Amino acid sequence: MKKIKITLVKSPIDRPERQKKTLKALGLNKMNATREVEATPQILGMVRKMNHLVKVEEA
């Protein structure tokens, strides 16, 4: 599978608890944290819900 690089660019402060848990599931704990993950349908769905907080690039 192809990989994508996800970077947290906006703070999760004042966001619903569900969004905070989704970010934690993606492995993004701190600002500017970057993770390289497989582009599975589950990950892509989480990224789609968090697109206002993260930046996505192909790796």
Buried (B, 14 or more C-beta within 10 A) or exposed (E): EEEBEBBBEEEBEEBEEEBEEBBEEBEBEEEEBBBEBEBEEEBBEBBEBBEEBBEBEEE
